Amino acid sequence: MTTATTDIRATSHATKPRPGFLARALAGFFHRIETGGHFGARRRRLEALEARTDAELAAMGLRRENIMHHVFRDLYYV
């Protein structure tokens, strides 16, 4: 006579225990700080380019209406 069980648990080496509340909160906090730093740098770059004259932008190969796309070009694909 054979016996079968239906109590099968998927275990894998890839599964990790979920971090605790404090670890998740701190990770989220530091992620926001890092993201804010990146966007702060982009904002400063945007303001610096907007402060240039049209002739300076043309020398860089930019038009005033393309400054936003130039600064954020790595975040999206058009």
WODA-V74879 format. One record per residue. PHI is phi in whole degrees, 0 to 359 (NA if undefined). OMEGA is omega in degrees with one decimal (* if undefined). Layout:
phi=PHI omega=OMEGA
phi=PHI omega=OMEGA
This chain:
phi=NA omega=-179.6
phi=254 omega=179.2
phi=237 omega=177.4
phi=235 omega=177.8
phi=237 omega=177.9
phi=250 omega=179.2
phi=271 omega=-176.9
phi=256 omega=178.7
phi=243 omega=179.5
phi=280 omega=175.6
phi=240 omega=-178.6
phi=217 omega=176.4
phi=286 omega=-178.2
phi=281 omega=-179.5
phi=281 omega=-179.6
phi=239 omega=176.3
phi=293 omega=-179.5
phi=290 omega=179.1
phi=294 omega=-179.4
phi=288 omega=-177.0
phi=301 omega=-177.1
phi=296 omega=179.4
phi=297 omega=178.4
phi=294 omega=-179.4
phi=296 omega=179.4
phi=294 omega=178.1
phi=297 omega=177.6
phi=296 omega=179.1
phi=299 omega=-178.6
phi=291 omega=176.3
phi=296 omega=179.0
phi=294 omega=178.2
phi=296 omega=-179.8
phi=296 omega=179.1
phi=297 omega=178.1
phi=299 omega=177.7
phi=295 omega=179.0
phi=294 omega=-178.7
phi=286 omega=174.7
phi=295 omega=177.9
phi=295 omega=178.3
phi=294 omega=179.2
phi=297 omega=178.3
phi=296 omega=177.6
phi=296 omega=178.5
phi=298 omega=179.9
phi=295 omega=179.2
phi=294 omega=178.7
phi=291 omega=179.1
phi=293 omega=179.9
phi=282 omega=179.7
phi=285 omega=177.3
phi=281 omega=178.2
phi=298 omega=179.0
phi=294 omega=178.3
phi=295 omega=178.2
phi=295 omega=179.1
phi=296 omega=177.8
phi=295 omega=177.5
phi=273 omega=-178.6
phi=83 omega=-178.9
phi=242 omega=168.3
phi=248 omega=-175.3
phi=304 omega=-178.2
phi=286 omega=179.8
phi=256 omega=-178.3
phi=298 omega=-178.2
phi=300 omega=178.6
phi=298 omega=-179.1
phi=296 omega=-177.4
phi=288 omega=-175.7
phi=255 omega=-172.9
phi=298 omega=-178.5
phi=275 omega=-178.7
phi=266 omega=-179.6
phi=211 omega=179.3
phi=238 omega=179.6
phi=245 omega=*
